[in-house]
Amino acid sequence: MKSFADLGGLVYSTESGRMCPGCRQPVAQCICQQNKPLPTGDGIVRVSRETKGRGGKAVTLVKGVLVDAAALEQLGKQLKAACGSGGTVKDGVIEVQGDHVERVMAALQKLGHKVKRAGG
């Protein structure tokens, strides 16, 4: 039988809130998240339009941005504001609702990224 320490330990404390299962520190002071390496790639941001699995609705996808998770969230927020639509950031990919490929490409170029249109 495994002990509680082997199962992951403390996940919540009334004193400090949610706890990181890796380093067992409060999530706000977690040292595991700080040691994550930056994503690697060729330095080219690829922008595409996709409708598969979305009920025929178009979504603009931005892939290959070489920044950390917090900066990716901020970039996603800027792109959504530039297009005037909603969206999300999932697994290192920024999704902007609607067909905004040209607007997103222009906004990324203005921010200094090397951009290519991917897909058809």
Biopython code that builds the backbone (N, CA, C, O; Angstrom):
import numpy as np
from Bio.PDB.StructureBuilder import StructureBuilder

atoms = [
    (1, "MET", "N", (0.843, -1.177, 0.000)),
    (1, "MET", "CA", (0.000, 0.000, 0.000)),
    (1, "MET", "C", (0.887, 1.239, 0.000)),
    (1, "MET", "O", (1.858, 1.318, 0.753)),
    (2, "LYS", "N", (0.543, 2.214, -0.859)),
    (2, "LYS", "CA", (1.329, 3.447, -0.955)),
    (2, "LYS", "C", (0.955, 4.425, 0.148)),
    (2, "LYS", "O", (-0.194, 4.485, 0.586)),
    (3, "SER", "N", (1.943, 5.186, 0.584)),
    (3, "SER", "CA", (1.680, 6.195, 1.605)),
    (3, "SER", "C", (1.148, 7.468, 0.936)),
    (3, "SER", "O", (1.175, 7.582, -0.289)),
    (4, "PHE", "N", (0.675, 8.400, 1.720)),
    (4, "PHE", "CA", (0.156, 9.660, 1.177)),
    (4, "PHE", "C", (1.237, 10.463, 0.474)),
    (4, "PHE", "O", (0.952, 11.149, -0.507)),
    (5, "ALA", "N", (2.464, 10.391, 0.952)),
    (5, "ALA", "CA", (3.570, 11.112, 0.322)),
    (5, "ALA", "C", (3.842, 10.581, -1.083)),
    (5, "ALA", "O", (4.198, 11.349, -1.977)),
    (6, "ASP", "N", (3.677, 9.278, -1.283)),
    (6, "ASP", "CA", (3.896, 8.683, -2.602)),
    (6, "ASP", "C", (2.791, 9.054, -3.585)),
    (6, "ASP", "O", (3.017, 9.040, -4.795)),
    (7, "LEU", "N", (1.617, 9.380, -3.094)),
    (7, "LEU", "CA", (0.484, 9.718, -3.949)),
    (7, "LEU", "C", (0.494, 11.177, -4.403)),
    (7, "LEU", "O", (-0.378, 11.569, -5.179)),
    (8, "GLY", "N", (1.419, 11.974, -3.962)),
    (8, "GLY", "CA", (1.502, 13.365, -4.412)),
    (8, "GLY", "C", (1.471, 14.361, -3.279)),
    (8, "GLY", "O", (1.864, 15.512, -3.471)),
    (9, "GLY", "N", (1.019, 13.963, -2.109)),
    (9, "GLY", "CA", (1.063, 14.840, -0.947)),
    (9, "GLY", "C", (-0.046, 15.878, -0.921)),
    (9, "GLY", "O", (-1.126, 15.690, -1.480)),
    (10, "LEU", "N", (0.257, 16.958, -0.265)),
    (10, "LEU", "CA", (-0.674, 18.039, -0.002)),
    (10, "LEU", "C", (-1.033, 18.803, -1.275)),
    (10, "LEU", "O", (-0.141, 19.199, -2.025)),
    (11, "VAL", "N", (-2.327, 19.016, -1.531)),
    (11, "VAL", "CA", (-2.750, 19.787, -2.699)),
    (11, "VAL", "C", (-3.415, 21.102, -2.318)),
    (11, "VAL", "O", (-3.516, 22.005, -3.148)),
    (12, "TYR", "N", (-3.873, 21.222, -1.067)),
    (12, "TYR", "CA", (-4.506, 22.457, -0.626)),
    (12, "TYR", "C", (-4.256, 22.644, 0.859)),
    (12, "TYR", "O", (-4.327, 21.694, 1.637)),
    (13, "SER", "N", (-3.965, 23.865, 1.240)),
    (13, "SER", "CA", (-3.760, 24.206, 2.636)),
    (13, "SER", "C", (-4.617, 25.416, 2.954)),
    (13, "SER", "O", (-4.671, 26.367, 2.175)),
    (14, "THR", "N", (-5.286, 25.381, 4.099)),
    (14, "THR", "CA", (-6.111, 26.537, 4.481)),
    (14, "THR", "C", (-5.244, 27.748, 4.777)),
    (14, "THR", "O", (-5.718, 28.883, 4.723)),
    (15, "GLU", "N", (-3.989, 27.514, 5.086)),
    (15, "GLU", "CA", (-3.078, 28.601, 5.397)),
    (15, "GLU", "C", (-2.583, 29.321, 4.140)),
    (15, "GLU", "O", (-2.529, 30.550, 4.118)),
    (16, "SER", "N", (-2.218, 28.568, 3.091)),
    (16, "SER", "CA", (-1.629, 29.197, 1.904)),
    (16, "SER", "C", (-2.328, 28.854, 0.601)),
    (16, "SER", "O", (-1.840, 29.258, -0.454)),
    (17, "GLY", "N", (-3.428, 28.141, 0.610)),
    (17, "GLY", "CA", (-4.190, 27.859, -0.616)),
    (17, "GLY", "C", (-3.658, 26.654, -1.370)),
    (17, "GLY", "O", (-3.171, 25.700, -0.763)),
    (18, "ARG", "N", (-3.751, 26.697, -2.709)),
    (18, "ARG", "CA", (-3.342, 25.571, -3.549)),
    (18, "ARG", "C", (-1.837, 25.347, -3.458)),
    (18, "ARG", "O", (-1.057, 26.295, -3.377)),
    (19, "MET", "N", (-1.448, 24.079, -3.473)),
    (19, "MET", "CA", (-0.048, 23.693, -3.354)),
    (19, "MET", "C", (0.398, 22.984, -4.634)),
    (19, "MET", "O", (-0.373, 22.243, -5.243)),
    (20, "CYS", "N", (1.632, 23.216, -5.028)),
    (20, "CYS", "CA", (2.212, 22.551, -6.196)),
    (20, "CYS", "C", (2.586, 21.119, -5.809)),
    (20, "CYS", "O", (3.277, 20.923, -4.809)),
    (21, "PRO", "N", (2.145, 20.109, -6.578)),
    (21, "PRO", "CA", (2.486, 18.733, -6.220)),
    (21, "PRO", "C", (3.966, 18.405, -6.451)),
    (21, "PRO", "O", (4.487, 17.468, -5.845)),
    (22, "GLY", "N", (4.642, 19.151, -7.304)),
    (22, "GLY", "CA", (6.039, 18.881, -7.607)),
    (22, "GLY", "C", (6.991, 19.337, -6.523)),
    (22, "GLY", "O", (7.792, 18.549, -6.018)),
    (23, "CYS", "N", (6.905, 20.621, -6.161)),
    (23, "CYS", "CA", (7.855, 21.173, -5.183)),
    (23, "CYS", "C", (7.227, 21.356, -3.809)),
    (23, "CYS", "O", (7.920, 21.721, -2.859)),
    (24, "ARG", "N", (5.930, 21.109, -3.689)),
    (24, "ARG", "CA", (5.178, 21.218, -2.444)),
    (24, "ARG", "C", (5.238, 22.609, -1.823)),
    (24, "ARG", "O", (5.236, 22.761, -0.601)),
    (25, "GLN", "N", (5.293, 23.628, -2.695)),
    (25, "GLN", "CA", (5.249, 25.020, -2.264)),
    (25, "GLN", "C", (3.889, 25.592, -2.688)),
    (25, "GLN", "O", (3.230, 25.014, -3.552)),
    (26, "PRO", "N", (3.455, 26.719, -2.094)),
    (26, "PRO", "CA", (2.235, 27.364, -2.588)),
    (26, "PRO", "C", (2.396, 27.716, -4.072)),
    (26, "PRO", "O", (3.496, 28.053, -4.509)),
    (27, "VAL", "N", (1.318, 27.641, -4.841)),
    (27, "VAL", "CA", (1.380, 27.847, -6.289)),
    (27, "VAL", "C", (1.982, 29.209, -6.629)),
    (27, "VAL", "O", (2.706, 29.329, -7.618)),
    (28, "ALA", "N", (1.700, 30.227, -5.836)),
    (28, "ALA", "CA", (2.244, 31.558, -6.108)),
    (28, "ALA", "C", (3.765, 31.588, -5.955)),
    (28, "ALA", "O", (4.421, 32.431, -6.567)),
    (29, "GLN", "N", (4.337, 30.694, -5.160)),
    (29, "GLN", "CA", (5.780, 30.669, -4.921)),
    (29, "GLN", "C", (6.435, 29.424, -5.503)),
    (29, "GLN", "O", (7.542, 29.063, -5.105)),
    (30, "CYS", "N", (5.774, 28.777, -6.424)),
    (30, "CYS", "CA", (6.256, 27.525, -7.004)),
    (30, "CYS", "C", (7.567, 27.732, -7.755)),
    (30, "CYS", "O", (7.687, 28.652, -8.565)),
    (31, "ILE", "N", (8.551, 26.871, -7.482)),
    (31, "ILE", "CA", (9.834, 26.967, -8.168)),
    (31, "ILE", "C", (9.878, 26.038, -9.382)),
    (31, "ILE", "O", (10.778, 26.161, -10.212)),
    (32, "CYS", "N", (8.936, 25.123, -9.500)),
    (32, "CYS", "CA", (8.884, 24.217, -10.664)),
    (32, "CYS", "C", (8.568, 24.999, -11.940)),
    (32, "CYS", "O", (9.179, 24.757, -12.982)),
    (33, "GLN", "N", (7.632, 25.922, -11.866)),
    (33, "GLN", "CA", (7.193, 26.669, -13.039)),
    (33, "GLN", "C", (8.282, 27.603, -13.557)),
    (33, "GLN", "O", (8.324, 27.890, -14.753)),
    (34, "GLN", "N", (9.155, 28.077, -12.685)),
    (34, "GLN", "CA", (10.200, 29.008, -13.086)),
    (34, "GLN", "C", (11.300, 28.326, -13.877)),
    (34, "GLN", "O", (12.012, 28.986, -14.634)),
    (35, "ASN", "N", (11.454, 27.024, -13.718)),
    (35, "ASN", "CA", (12.537, 26.294, -14.367)),
    (35, "ASN", "C", (12.160, 25.728, -15.732)),
    (35, "ASN", "O", (12.969, 25.025, -16.337)),
    (36, "LYS", "N", (10.972, 26.005, -16.231)),
    (36, "LYS", "CA", (10.555, 25.484, -17.527)),
    (36, "LYS", "C", (11.335, 26.170, -18.646)),
    (36, "LYS", "O", (11.448, 27.396, -18.658)),
    (37, "PRO", "N", (11.873, 25.392, -19.586)),
    (37, "PRO", "CA", (12.614, 25.994, -20.698)),
    (37, "PRO", "C", (11.665, 26.651, -21.697)),
    (37, "PRO", "O", (10.493, 26.286, -21.791)),
    (38, "LEU", "N", (12.190, 27.625, -22.441)),
    (38, "LEU", "CA", (11.403, 28.261, -23.489)),
    (38, "LEU", "C", (11.186, 27.284, -24.631)),
    (38, "LEU", "O", (12.044, 26.438, -24.885)),
    (39, "PRO", "N", (10.058, 27.380, -25.327)),
    (39, "PRO", "CA", (9.842, 26.495, -26.469)),
    (39, "PRO", "C", (10.871, 26.765, -27.565)),
    (39, "PRO", "O", (11.361, 27.885, -27.711)),
    (40, "THR", "N", (11.186, 25.736, -28.321)),
    (40, "THR", "CA", (12.154, 25.885, -29.396)),
    (40, "THR", "C", (11.444, 25.775, -30.738)),
    (40, "THR", "O", (10.356, 25.205, -30.828)),
    (41, "GLY", "N", (12.047, 26.310, -31.754)),
    (41, "GLY", "CA", (11.480, 26.258, -33.096)),
    (41, "GLY", "C", (12.363, 27.021, -34.048)),
    (41, "GLY", "O", (13.500, 27.361, -33.721)),
    (42, "ASP", "N", (11.836, 27.294, -35.240)),
    (42, "ASP", "CA", (12.635, 27.973, -36.256)),
    (42, "ASP", "C", (12.489, 29.492, -36.217)),
    (42, "ASP", "O", (13.106, 30.186, -37.025)),
    (43, "GLY", "N", (11.685, 30.021, -35.296)),
    (43, "GLY", "CA", (11.555, 31.467, -35.155)),
    (43, "GLY", "C", (10.509, 32.084, -36.067)),
    (43, "GLY", "O", (10.362, 33.306, -36.097)),
    (44, "ILE", "N", (9.783, 31.267, -36.808)),
    (44, "ILE", "CA", (8.753, 31.766, -37.712)),
    (44, "ILE", "C", (7.390, 31.486, -37.095)),
    (44, "ILE", "O", (7.091, 30.350, -36.726)),
    (45, "VAL", "N", (6.570, 32.519, -36.984)),
    (45, "VAL", "CA", (5.223, 32.382, -36.464)),
    (45, "VAL", "C", (4.306, 32.037, -37.632)),
    (45, "VAL", "O", (4.298, 32.733, -38.647)),
    (46, "ARG", "N", (3.539, 30.968, -37.489)),
    (46, "ARG", "CA", (2.656, 30.525, -38.561)),
    (46, "ARG", "C", (1.206, 30.806, -38.187)),
    (46, "ARG", "O", (0.748, 30.444, -37.103)),
    (47, "VAL", "N", (0.486, 31.465, -39.109)),
    (47, "VAL", "CA", (-0.903, 31.842, -38.893)),
    (47, "VAL", "C", (-1.755, 31.085, -39.908)),
    (47, "VAL", "O", (-1.471, 31.112, -41.106)),
    (48, "SER", "N", (-2.799, 30.411, -39.429)),
    (48, "SER", "CA", (-3.663, 29.645, -40.329)),
    (48, "SER", "C", (-5.118, 29.788, -39.911)),
    (48, "SER", "O", (-5.430, 30.278, -38.826)),
    (49, "ARG", "N", (-5.997, 29.350, -40.798)),
    (49, "ARG", "CA", (-7.439, 29.378, -40.557)),
    (49, "ARG", "C", (-7.913, 27.935, -40.540)),
    (49, "ARG", "O", (-7.510, 27.137, -41.386)),
    (50, "GLU", "N", (-8.767, 27.594, -39.580)),
    (50, "GLU", "CA", (-9.244, 26.225, -39.436)),
    (50, "GLU", "C", (-10.728, 26.212, -39.105)),
    (50, "GLU", "O", (-11.228, 27.088, -38.400)),
    (51, "THR", "N", (-11.429, 25.201, -39.627)),
    (51, "THR", "CA", (-12.849, 25.033, -39.313)),
    (51, "THR", "C", (-13.162, 23.630, -38.824)),
    (51, "THR", "O", (-14.285, 23.381, -38.385)),
    (52, "LYS", "N", (-12.230, 22.718, -38.879)),
    (52, "LYS", "CA", (-12.484, 21.324, -38.515)),
    (52, "LYS", "C", (-12.849, 21.189, -37.042)),
    (52, "LYS", "O", (-12.181, 21.746, -36.171)),
    (53, "GLY", "N", (-13.917, 20.443, -36.777)),
    (53, "GLY", "CA", (-14.312, 20.171, -35.408)),
    (53, "GLY", "C", (-14.920, 21.340, -34.678)),
    (53, "GLY", "O", (-15.025, 21.320, -33.452)),
    (54, "ARG", "N", (-15.327, 22.369, -35.415)),
    (54, "ARG", "CA", (-15.883, 23.565, -34.779)),
    (54, "ARG", "C", (-17.255, 23.916, -35.329)),
    (54, "ARG", "O", (-17.689, 25.064, -35.230)),
    (55, "GLY", "N", (-17.920, 22.968, -35.891)),
    (55, "GLY", "CA", (-19.260, 23.206, -36.406)),
    (55, "GLY", "C", (-19.290, 24.159, -37.586)),
    (55, "GLY", "O", (-20.279, 24.869, -37.771)),
    (56, "GLY", "N", (-18.243, 24.195, -38.383)),
    (56, "GLY", "CA", (-18.188, 25.059, -39.551)),
    (56, "GLY", "C", (-17.750, 26.481, -39.265)),
    (56, "GLY", "O", (-17.641, 27.289, -40.187)),
    (57, "LYS", "N", (-17.497, 26.804, -38.001)),
    (57, "LYS", "CA", (-17.068, 28.166, -37.651)),
    (57, "LYS", "C", (-15.559, 28.289, -37.811)),
    (57, "LYS", "O", (-14.811, 27.384, -37.439)),
    (58, "ALA", "N", (-15.121, 29.405, -38.363)),
    (58, "ALA", "CA", (-13.696, 29.618, -38.620)),
    (58, "ALA", "C", (-12.978, 30.094, -37.363)),
    (58, "ALA", "O", (-13.523, 30.857, -36.566)),
    (59, "VAL", "N", (-11.746, 29.627, -37.205)),
    (59, "VAL", "CA", (-10.877, 30.035, -36.102)),
    (59, "VAL", "C", (-9.505, 30.314, -36.683)),
    (59, "VAL", "O", (-9.011, 29.539, -37.502)),
    (60, "THR", "N", (-8.885, 31.408, -36.272)),
    (60, "THR", "CA", (-7.527, 31.746, -36.698)),
    (60, "THR", "C", (-6.553, 31.193, -35.666)),
    (60, "THR", "O", (-6.669, 31.494, -34.478)),
    (61, "LEU", "N", (-5.593, 30.384, -36.114)),
    (61, "LEU", "CA", (-4.619, 29.755, -35.231)),
    (61, "LEU", "C", (-3.253, 30.408, -35.403)),
    (61, "LEU", "O", (-2.823, 30.665, -36.528)),
    (62, "VAL", "N", (-2.573, 30.677, -34.299)),
    (62, "VAL", "CA", (-1.223, 31.246, -34.310)),
    (62, "VAL", "C", (-0.311, 30.242, -33.614)),
    (62, "VAL", "O", (-0.482, 29.962, -32.427)),
    (63, "LYS", "N", (0.667, 29.694, -34.358)),
    (63, "LYS", "CA", (1.569, 28.672, -33.818)),
    (63, "LYS", "C", (3.009, 29.117, -33.991)),
    (63, "LYS", "O", (3.331, 29.880, -34.901)),
    (64, "GLY", "N", (3.875, 28.630, -33.106)),
    (64, "GLY", "CA", (5.311, 28.853, -33.254)),
    (64, "GLY", "C", (5.837, 30.119, -32.621)),
    (64, "GLY", "O", (6.933, 30.558, -32.970)),
    (65, "VAL", "N", (5.101, 30.727, -31.702)),
    (65, "VAL", "CA", (5.586, 31.928, -31.016)),
    (65, "VAL", "C", (6.539, 31.468, -29.910)),
    (65, "VAL", "O", (6.150, 30.684, -29.044)),
    (66, "LEU", "N", (7.770, 31.948, -29.935)),
    (66, "LEU", "CA", (8.795, 31.494, -29.000)),
    (66, "LEU", "C", (8.865, 32.375, -27.756)),
    (66, "LEU", "O", (9.836, 33.104, -27.555)),
    (67, "VAL", "N", (7.832, 32.300, -26.926)),
    (67, "VAL", "CA", (7.794, 33.035, -25.659)),
    (67, "VAL", "C", (7.269, 32.100, -24.576)),
    (67, "VAL", "O", (6.748, 31.027, -24.878)),
    (68, "ASP", "N", (7.403, 32.504, -23.317)),
    (68, "ASP", "CA", (6.903, 31.679, -22.226)),
    (68, "ASP", "C", (5.381, 31.788, -22.119)),
    (68, "ASP", "O", (4.757, 32.562, -22.845)),
    (69, "ALA", "N", (4.792, 31.018, -21.221)),
    (69, "ALA", "CA", (3.334, 30.921, -21.126)),
    (69, "ALA", "C", (2.670, 32.259, -20.776)),
    (69, "ALA", "O", (1.628, 32.599, -21.336)),
    (70, "ALA", "N", (3.268, 33.012, -19.857)),
    (70, "ALA", "CA", (2.674, 34.291, -19.449)),
    (70, "ALA", "C", (2.696, 35.294, -20.607)),
    (70, "ALA", "O", (1.719, 36.010, -20.828)),
    (71, "ALA", "N", (3.802, 35.346, -21.339)),
    (71, "ALA", "CA", (3.897, 36.258, -22.479)),
    (71, "ALA", "C", (2.970, 35.821, -23.608)),
    (71, "ALA", "O", (2.451, 36.658, -24.346)),
    (72, "LEU", "N", (2.759, 34.507, -23.744)),
    (72, "LEU", "CA", (1.842, 34.004, -24.767)),
    (72, "LEU", "C", (0.404, 34.409, -24.445)),
    (72, "LEU", "O", (-0.360, 34.771, -25.340)),
    (73, "GLU", "N", (0.042, 34.347, -23.168)),
    (73, "GLU", "CA", (-1.293, 34.799, -22.742)),
    (73, "GLU", "C", (-1.477, 36.281, -23.067)),
    (73, "GLU", "O", (-2.526, 36.684, -23.568)),
    (74, "GLN", "N", (-0.460, 37.087, -22.781)),
    (74, "GLN", "CA", (-0.527, 38.528, -23.043)),
    (74, "GLN", "C", (-0.635, 38.806, -24.537)),
    (74, "GLN", "O", (-1.410, 39.669, -24.950)),
    (75, "LEU", "N", (0.138, 38.081, -25.356)),
    (75, "LEU", "CA", (0.069, 38.245, -26.804)),
    (75, "LEU", "C", (-1.303, 37.848, -27.323)),
    (75, "LEU", "O", (-1.851, 38.515, -28.201)),
    (76, "GLY", "N", (-1.861, 36.769, -26.790)),
    (76, "GLY", "CA", (-3.199, 36.356, -27.178)),
    (76, "GLY", "C", (-4.229, 37.424, -26.865)),
    (76, "GLY", "O", (-5.142, 37.669, -27.654)),
    (77, "LYS", "N", (-4.083, 38.051, -25.726)),
    (77, "LYS", "CA", (-4.999, 39.127, -25.334)),
    (77, "LYS", "C", (-4.894, 40.309, -26.298)),
    (77, "LYS", "O", (-5.906, 40.901, -26.674)),
    (78, "GLN", "N", (-3.654, 40.652, -26.700)),
    (78, "GLN", "CA", (-3.454, 41.760, -27.637)),
    (78, "GLN", "C", (-4.063, 41.438, -29.006)),
    (78, "GLN", "O", (-4.698, 42.295, -29.620)),
    (79, "LEU", "N", (-3.871, 40.208, -29.482)),
    (79, "LEU", "CA", (-4.395, 39.820, -30.793)),
    (79, "LEU", "C", (-5.923, 39.796, -30.791)),
    (79, "LEU", "O", (-6.553, 40.220, -31.760)),
    (80, "LYS", "N", (-6.514, 39.303, -29.708)),
    (80, "LYS", "CA", (-7.974, 39.284, -29.618)),
    (80, "LYS", "C", (-8.529, 40.703, -29.610)),
    (80, "LYS", "O", (-9.559, 40.968, -30.230)),
    (81, "ALA", "N", (-7.856, 41.618, -28.915)),
    (81, "ALA", "CA", (-8.297, 43.012, -28.881)),
    (81, "ALA", "C", (-8.146, 43.668, -30.254)),
    (81, "ALA", "O", (-8.997, 44.460, -30.659)),
    (82, "ALA", "N", (-7.064, 43.342, -30.973)),
    (82, "ALA", "CA", (-6.849, 43.917, -32.304)),
    (82, "ALA", "C", (-7.916, 43.459, -33.288)),
    (82, "ALA", "O", (-8.284, 44.198, -34.200)),
    (83, "CYS", "N", (-8.414, 42.235, -33.100)),
    (83, "CYS", "CA", (-9.433, 41.698, -34.007)),
    (83, "CYS", "C", (-10.849, 41.989, -33.521)),
    (83, "CYS", "O", (-11.802, 41.863, -34.290)),
    (84, "GLY", "N", (-10.998, 42.372, -32.271)),
    (84, "GLY", "CA", (-12.321, 42.641, -31.728)),
    (84, "GLY", "C", (-13.140, 41.381, -31.563)),
    (84, "GLY", "O", (-14.352, 41.394, -31.779)),
    (85, "SER", "N", (-12.489, 40.286, -31.179)),
    (85, "SER", "CA", (-13.211, 39.026, -31.008)),
    (85, "SER", "C", (-12.626, 38.260, -29.835)),
    (85, "SER", "O", (-11.647, 38.687, -29.222)),
    (86, "GLY", "N", (-13.231, 37.133, -29.532)),
    (86, "GLY", "CA", (-12.784, 36.299, -28.428)),
    (86, "GLY", "C", (-11.762, 35.283, -28.881)),
    (86, "GLY", "O", (-11.338, 35.272, -30.037)),
    (87, "GLY", "N", (-11.377, 34.440, -27.964)),
    (87, "GLY", "CA", (-10.426, 33.392, -28.281)),
    (87, "GLY", "C", (-9.820, 32.824, -27.024)),
    (87, "GLY", "O", (-10.275, 33.103, -25.915)),
    (88, "THR", "N", (-8.770, 32.009, -27.209)),
    (88, "THR", "CA", (-8.125, 31.357, -26.082)),
    (88, "THR", "C", (-6.681, 31.016, -26.432)),
    (88, "THR", "O", (-6.253, 31.141, -27.580)),
    (89, "VAL", "N", (-5.943, 30.582, -25.411)),
    (89, "VAL", "CA", (-4.581, 30.078, -25.604)),
    (89, "VAL", "C", (-4.559, 28.664, -25.041)),
    (89, "VAL", "O", (-4.783, 28.466, -23.847)),
    (90, "LYS", "N", (-4.288, 27.671, -25.902)),
    (90, "LYS", "CA", (-4.247, 26.272, -25.491)),
    (90, "LYS", "C", (-2.984, 25.616, -26.028)),
    (90, "LYS", "O", (-2.696, 25.720, -27.220)),
    (91, "ASP", "N", (-2.239, 24.954, -25.181)),
    (91, "ASP", "CA", (-1.077, 24.150, -25.580)),
    (91, "ASP", "C", (-0.104, 24.905, -26.472)),
    (91, "ASP", "O", (0.408, 24.336, -27.436)),
    (92, "GLY", "N", (0.161, 26.164, -26.177)),
    (92, "GLY", "CA", (1.113, 26.950, -26.952)),
    (92, "GLY", "C", (0.570, 27.474, -28.264)),
    (92, "GLY", "O", (1.338, 27.978, -29.083)),
    (93, "VAL", "N", (-0.749, 27.370, -28.495)),
    (93, "VAL", "CA", (-1.392, 27.840, -29.724)),
    (93, "VAL", "C", (-2.431, 28.894, -29.344)),
    (93, "VAL", "O", (-3.262, 28.674, -28.463)),
    (94, "ILE", "N", (-2.372, 30.041, -30.022)),
    (94, "ILE", "CA", (-3.359, 31.091, -29.795)),
    (94, "ILE", "C", (-4.496, 30.883, -30.788)),
    (94, "ILE", "O", (-4.259, 30.781, -31.991)),
    (95, "GLU", "N", (-5.723, 30.819, -30.293)),
    (95, "GLU", "CA", (-6.905, 30.678, -31.135)),
    (95, "GLU", "C", (-7.718, 31.964, -31.044)),
    (95, "GLU", "O", (-8.090, 32.390, -29.951)),
    (96, "VAL", "N", (-7.993, 32.579, -32.188)),
    (96, "VAL", "CA", (-8.819, 33.786, -32.249)),
    (96, "VAL", "C", (-10.075, 33.422, -33.023)),
    (96, "VAL", "O", (-9.986, 32.901, -34.134)),
    (97, "GLN", "N", (-11.235, 33.688, -32.456)),
    (97, "GLN", "CA", (-12.492, 33.333, -33.106)),
    (97, "GLN", "C", (-12.695, 34.171, -34.352)),
    (97, "GLN", "O", (-12.526, 35.390, -34.326)),
    (98, "GLY", "N", (-13.059, 33.514, -35.447)),
    (98, "GLY", "CA", (-13.330, 34.200, -36.703)),
    (98, "GLY", "C", (-12.160, 34.124, -37.663)),
    (98, "GLY", "O", (-11.072, 33.677, -37.301)),
    (99, "ASP", "N", (-12.394, 34.568, -38.892)),
    (99, "ASP", "CA", (-11.370, 34.560, -39.936)),
    (99, "ASP", "C", (-10.651, 35.906, -39.927)),
    (99, "ASP", "O", (-11.065, 36.840, -40.613)),
    (100, "HIS", "N", (-9.574, 36.002, -39.148)),
    (100, "HIS", "CA", (-8.823, 37.248, -38.982)),
    (100, "HIS", "C", (-7.348, 37.062, -39.339)),
    (100, "HIS", "O", (-6.479, 37.668, -38.713)),
    (101, "VAL", "N", (-7.065, 36.239, -40.326)),
    (101, "VAL", "CA", (-5.671, 35.906, -40.653)),
    (101, "VAL", "C", (-4.875, 37.160, -41.006)),
    (101, "VAL", "O", (-3.771, 37.351, -40.497)),
    (102, "GLU", "N", (-5.413, 38.003, -41.859)),
    (102, "GLU", "CA", (-4.675, 39.193, -42.307)),
    (102, "GLU", "C", (-4.434, 40.169, -41.153)),
    (102, "GLU", "O", (-3.340, 40.720, -41.028)),
    (103, "ARG", "N", (-5.437, 40.383, -40.317)),
    (103, "ARG", "CA", (-5.283, 41.296, -39.173)),
    (103, "ARG", "C", (-4.247, 40.778, -38.183)),
    (103, "ARG", "O", (-3.422, 41.538, -37.676)),
    (104, "VAL", "N", (-4.299, 39.467, -37.913)),
    (104, "VAL", "CA", (-3.351, 38.867, -36.972)),
    (104, "VAL", "C", (-1.937, 38.953, -37.526)),
    (104, "VAL", "O", (-1.004, 39.264, -36.786)),
    (105, "MET", "N", (-1.766, 38.681, -38.818)),
    (105, "MET", "CA", (-0.438, 38.760, -39.433)),
    (105, "MET", "C", (0.114, 40.185, -39.353)),
    (105, "MET", "O", (1.287, 40.385, -39.039)),
    (106, "ALA", "N", (-0.733, 41.166, -39.636)),
    (106, "ALA", "CA", (-0.299, 42.562, -39.574)),
    (106, "ALA", "C", (0.090, 42.956, -38.144)),
    (106, "ALA", "O", (1.088, 43.647, -37.938)),
    (107, "ALA", "N", (-0.698, 42.516, -37.164)),
    (107, "ALA", "CA", (-0.402, 42.844, -35.771)),
    (107, "ALA", "C", (0.903, 42.194, -35.312)),
    (107, "ALA", "O", (1.688, 42.816, -34.596)),
    (108, "LEU", "N", (1.137, 40.953, -35.718)),
    (108, "LEU", "CA", (2.366, 40.261, -35.333)),
    (108, "LEU", "C", (3.592, 40.887, -35.995)),
    (108, "LEU", "O", (4.646, 40.996, -35.368)),
    (109, "GLN", "N", (3.462, 41.298, -37.253)),
    (109, "GLN", "CA", (4.577, 41.949, -37.937)),
    (109, "GLN", "C", (4.904, 43.282, -37.279)),
    (109, "GLN", "O", (6.069, 43.666, -37.180)),
    (110, "LYS", "N", (3.872, 43.984, -36.832)),
    (110, "LYS", "CA", (4.072, 45.262, -36.151)),
    (110, "LYS", "C", (4.825, 45.065, -34.831)),
    (110, "LYS", "O", (5.562, 45.949, -34.394)),
    (111, "LEU", "N", (4.634, 43.894, -34.199)),
    (111, "LEU", "CA", (5.317, 43.580, -32.946)),
    (111, "LEU", "C", (6.720, 43.019, -33.176)),
    (111, "LEU", "O", (7.445, 42.748, -32.218)),
    (112, "GLY", "N", (7.109, 42.843, -34.456)),
    (112, "GLY", "CA", (8.472, 42.417, -34.758)),
    (112, "GLY", "C", (8.670, 40.936, -34.971)),
    (112, "GLY", "O", (9.809, 40.469, -34.981)),
    (113, "HIS", "N", (7.592, 40.175, -35.142)),
    (113, "HIS", "CA", (7.709, 38.741, -35.390)),
    (113, "HIS", "C", (7.819, 38.462, -36.883)),
    (113, "HIS", "O", (7.267, 39.203, -37.697)),
    (114, "LYS", "N", (8.523, 37.407, -37.241)),
    (114, "LYS", "CA", (8.586, 36.950, -38.625)),
    (114, "LYS", "C", (7.391, 36.024, -38.841)),
    (114, "LYS", "O", (7.285, 34.990, -38.182)),
    (115, "VAL", "N", (6.489, 36.384, -39.758)),
    (115, "VAL", "CA", (5.199, 35.711, -39.898)),
    (115, "VAL", "C", (5.051, 35.097, -41.283)),
    (115, "VAL", "O", (5.454, 35.674, -42.293)),
    (116, "LYS", "N", (4.451, 33.891, -41.294)),
    (116, "LYS", "CA", (4.089, 33.230, -42.546)),
    (116, "LYS", "C", (2.659, 32.747, -42.444)),
    (116, "LYS", "O", (2.192, 32.370, -41.369)),
    (117, "ARG", "N", (1.965, 32.761, -43.575)),
    (117, "ARG", "CA", (0.627, 32.192, -43.626)),
    (117, "ARG", "C", (0.744, 30.703, -43.890)),
    (117, "ARG", "O", (1.416, 30.292, -44.837)),
    (118, "ALA", "N", (0.109, 29.902, -43.080)),
    (118, "ALA", "CA", (0.166, 28.455, -43.222)),
    (118, "ALA", "C", (-1.186, 27.947, -43.717)),
    (118, "ALA", "O", (-2.214, 28.581, -43.482)),
    (119, "GLY", "N", (-1.185, 26.826, -44.389)),
    (119, "GLY", "CA", (-2.421, 26.246, -44.891)),
    (119, "GLY", "C", (-2.816, 26.882, -46.204)),
    (119, "GLY", "O", (-2.048, 27.642, -46.795)),
    (120, "GLY", "N", (-4.030, 26.564, -46.663)),
    (120, "GLY", "CA", (-4.526, 27.035, -47.967)),
    (120, "GLY", "C", (-4.754, 28.422, -48.043)),
    (120, "GLY", "O", (-5.170, 28.922, -49.088)),
]
sb = StructureBuilder()
sb.init_structure("model")
sb.init_model(0)
sb.init_chain("A")
sb.init_seg("    ")
for serial, (resi, resn, name, xyz) in enumerate(atoms, 1):
    if name == "N":
        sb.init_residue(resn, " ", resi, " ")
    sb.init_atom(name, np.array(xyz, "f"), 0.0, 1.0, " ", f" {name:<3s}", serial, name[0])
structure = sb.get_structure()
